[in-house]
Amino acid sequence: MKTLWLASGSPRRMSMLKDAGFDPQRVVIDLDDDTLAEAVGGVEATCLARAWFKACAAQHVLSHRNGHSVEGETGILLAADTLCESDGRMLGKPLNPEEAMEMIRHLSGREHRTITGVALLDLDGSHRSIWSDSTLVRVEPLTEDQVRSYVASGAWRGKSGGYNLADRIDAGWNIEIDGDPDTVMGLPMRGLRPRLNDLLSKGAA
């Protein structure tokens, strides 16, 4: 079985892969995706571009040591990016409490779309692909007290759209989902799992 490399610092993505039976190794990359501008083509194109940038950055890390080019690692490299879209507006990670407050108020009582872009590449050069999955999410109206209490908790930090789906459902928010809930969590496991199983098993002894 080939090694699975995860180009993400997200504990959620790592946990999702482990829960699905994979044993990923993390690749630390110095890339702030929030500094990347929205791509021509909208939110989906932006997710795909960011996922590919992350994959390329991780590939560079794996093929260089101490600033010198060396024979790179082998295995399958996975990178992903998640964004929300509401009324044509791209929603990434809130930068401060004020932005988080405005973002959650905007999502309250509305339907929005969560897109996760995925980049997969075999480090031996035999496979490269990028694809995305989207899920429709409707957050039932929240009270002002709910919004303020949530923002004060700081749980919005580092979350695309300002929230984590599982956490908010556990907290009692009424949320309806049409699609793969894992896409909202950061990895579209329904589509990703069979792709990874296929890529990781190819060439295995």
N, C-alpha and C positions, 0 to 999 in steps of 0.2 A: 504493500500500500504506500502510495506516495505521501509526502508531507503536505499538510494544508497550512499555508501561511495566511494570517489575517492581518491586513493593513488597516488596523483600527485600534484606537485606545478605548473603545466603548466596552464597558463591562457587560452591557446587555447583549451585544452581538456575540461576545465570547461565550456567554452563558447559553444563548440560543443554539449555538453550534454544538456545544457540549451536550445539551439536552437532546439534540438530534442524533447523538452518537458519534460525533466527530471529535478529533483531538487536535485542535488548531494551535499553532505556534504564533505568537504575536510578533509583528514587525513594527518597530517604533519609527515613525516618520515625522519629520519636521515640516509640516504643512498645515497651515490654518485655512481650512476650506471656506471659512466665513469671509475671507478676504477676496475670494474669487467672485468676480462680477457675474450677474445673470447672463447666461449665454443666449445668443440669437436662437429663437425657437422655443423660448419659454422655460417653464419649471422642469419639465421632463428632460429637455436638452441640457439644462444646468446640472441636474442630478447625474446624468450620464457622463458629462464632461468632468465633474468633480470626482466621480468614482474612478475614471480613467487616470486623472492626474494623480490620485492616491496610489493607484496600482503602479504607475510609472515611477513614482517616488520610492515606493517600497522595493521595486525591482532594482533600482539604483543602489539602495541600501544593502540589499542582499548580494549584489555583485561587486561591492567595494568594501574594503577593510582598511581602516587607518589612512583613508585618503588615497589608497592605491587600488587599481583595478586587479581583481583576482578572479579565479574561476568561481562562478556564482553557485548558489545553492540550487538544488532541484526541487520539484514539487509544484503544487498548484497555489497560485496567489489569488486571494480574494480581497476586493475592496468594494466599499459601498458608500452611498450618500443618500440621506433622507431629507426631503423638504415637504412642506405643506403648501397648498394653493387654495386660496379662498377669494372668490369674486375677481379672479385674474391676478391676484396679488400673491407674490412669493413670500412665504413665512419660514424663516430659518430659526436660529437660536436667539432668543432675546438677549440683548446686551446688558440690560439693567432692569431693576424692578418696574420702572415706569413703562418700558417697552413691553415687559411681560404682562403688566396690567392691561395695557391697550390691546395686546394680542389676544388674551383670554376673553376680554369683553367682546372683541370682534368675532371670535369663534362661537361664543354663547348663542344658542338658538339658531345656528346656521349649519349648513352642510359644507364640508370642505373635502378636499382630495389630498391624500398623502401618497407621495411617490418615493420609491426607493430605487435608485439606479445601482446596478451591479456590474463590476468588471471582473472577469475571470481570465487568467492566463496561465498556461503551462510554462514553467521557466525553461523548458527545453526548446521552446519556440514552436511547438506543434499545435497549440491552440490559443486563440485570443478571441474574446467576445465581450460585448457590452449589451445589456438589456435592462429593462425596467418593469416594474409592476406598480399598479396604483390601486388604492382602496378608498372608497367613499366613507366618510365618517360624519355623523351628525351628533353634535353635542346639544342636548336639550338645554333650555334657558337656565342660566345660573343666577343665583341671587347676588347682590353686591357684596354681601357678607361672605359668601362662598369664594368669590373672586379675590377679595382682599385677604382673607385668611390663607388662601392658597399661595398667593404671591408672597405674603409675609413668611411662609414656610421655607421659601427658597428652593422648592422642589422643581421649579421651572428651569433652573440653571442647566445649560448644556443640552436642552431638549428642543428638537425641531418642533415648531408650533407652540413651544412653551409648556408641553405636557408629555407625560408618559402614559400610554393607554392603560396598561395593566394597573398601574398605581391609582389612576383616576377612577377606574371601574371599582377597584377595591375600596376607594374612598366614598363611593356612593353616587358618583356622577352618572347620570343617565345618558349612555352613549350607544348609538346604533352604528353597526358596521356592515358594509356591503363589499365583501372581498376578503383577502387574506389578512387577518389581524396582525400577523407577524410582519407584514410589510410596514405597518404603522410603527411597530417596535424597532424596525431598523434592518431587517433581512426578510425577503419574501421566501420563506422556507418551503412553501408548497412547490414553487418552481425551482428553487435553489437546491433542495435536497437531492433530487434525482440527477441533476447536472453534476453536482459534486461527487456523488457515488460513482458516476460513470467516469469522470475525469481522474479521480483518485485511484480507481481500479485498473485503468489502462496501463499496460506495461508492468503491472505488479507481478512478482514472481509467484 
